[in-house]
Amino acid sequence: MRQANSGLSAARNRGWRATSGSWIQFLDSDDLLAPEKLELQVAVAENFSEEIAVVYSSWQKVAGEEERLSPVEEVWTPSIDGRLPASLLIPGSGIQLGAYLVRRDWLETVQGFDERMLIYEDSDLIVRVATAGGGFRFVPSSAPLSLYRVFPDQPWWGDDSARYRLTDAATTWLALVLRTASNGRIESCGLSVEDREVLIAHCTMFLRLLYRHDRAAFHDFLASIRRFVPGYIPKKPFYLWLTAKCLGYERAEAVAGIIRPIKERLRKP
C-alpha cells in the first residue's frame, strides 16, 4: 500500500510500525550495511535486558558508486554508553542511523520519529530515547558495519543548492540542545568541561556562518546562545576573541569580514 510523500520520518514510521520484529534496522537508499552487521548485533542485543534500547557499532563515510566506494573520513567509533542526552548532540558523538538497531518497544515509547522535522530527525529520536531512560550498548567489530554515503559535490548545508538550508540546520540543532537543558543554561546539561567546550565551539561555527549568510537568523541564534551560555564570547580564532572582548561580538564579526578577504588573497600563490 502506497502513501503520499510525507518525508523521511513519515516513511520510517510507517515502515517500523508495519513490522513485528523486536529489533528494527533503518536503512536509507544511499547507505550500505556490512553482510555480518545484523548477525553480530542481534547476537549481542538478545542478551541485554529491556532497558537497553539501542545497540550500535562503528561506521564510516564513503563516496562514489556502490562498486567503487572510497572512504571520506576515518572510521567513526562513538562511545555513548551511559552518556547524557545533551552529549549525543556534540559533533563526533552521534551514531549514524544505519549503524544501530533500536528495540521496537522503545520506538513505541517515544512514538517514533518526529514527522514535523526535516533535518536532525535521527538525532532527535536518539535524544528522546536517552531522555526516556533507554540504554545504549556498543557492539565491537573488526570493520565498520555501516557505510554512510556522502556526495562531496553537494554541500551538507548552505543555500538552496545544498542538501539542507544553513538556517534550518542551525536553528533545529540549537533547539535540540536547548531541550536537554532543564533550566535553559548549559550547566544544567550535565556535560563535562571538555564536552561544554566542544558544544560551544559548534555554536560558534553556526554563528559565524549565519553572520555571513542570514543576518536576522544570526541575531536570533546569538540571543539564544547568550541565554544558554551567559557571558558568551567566541574563543577561537584568537583575533576574533580579542576583538569581541574589546568591541563586542557583533562588531568583531564585522571586523572579521574585513580581515577574511585579505587573508584569502595572501594565501593565493
Secondary structure, DSSP 8 states (H G I E B T S, - for coil): -------HHHHHHHHHHT---SEEE---TT-EE-TTHHHHHHHHHTTS-TTEEEEE--EEEEES-TTS-EESS--B----TT--GGGGGSTT----GGGEEEEHHHHHHHTSS-TT-SSSHHHHHHHHHHHTT-EEEE---SS-SEEEE--TTS-SEESTTSSEEHHHHHHHHHHHHHHT-TTSSGGGG---HHHHHHHHHHHHHHHHHHHHH-HHHHHHHHHHHHHHSTT----SSHHHHHHHHHH-HHHHHHHHHHHHHHHHHHH--
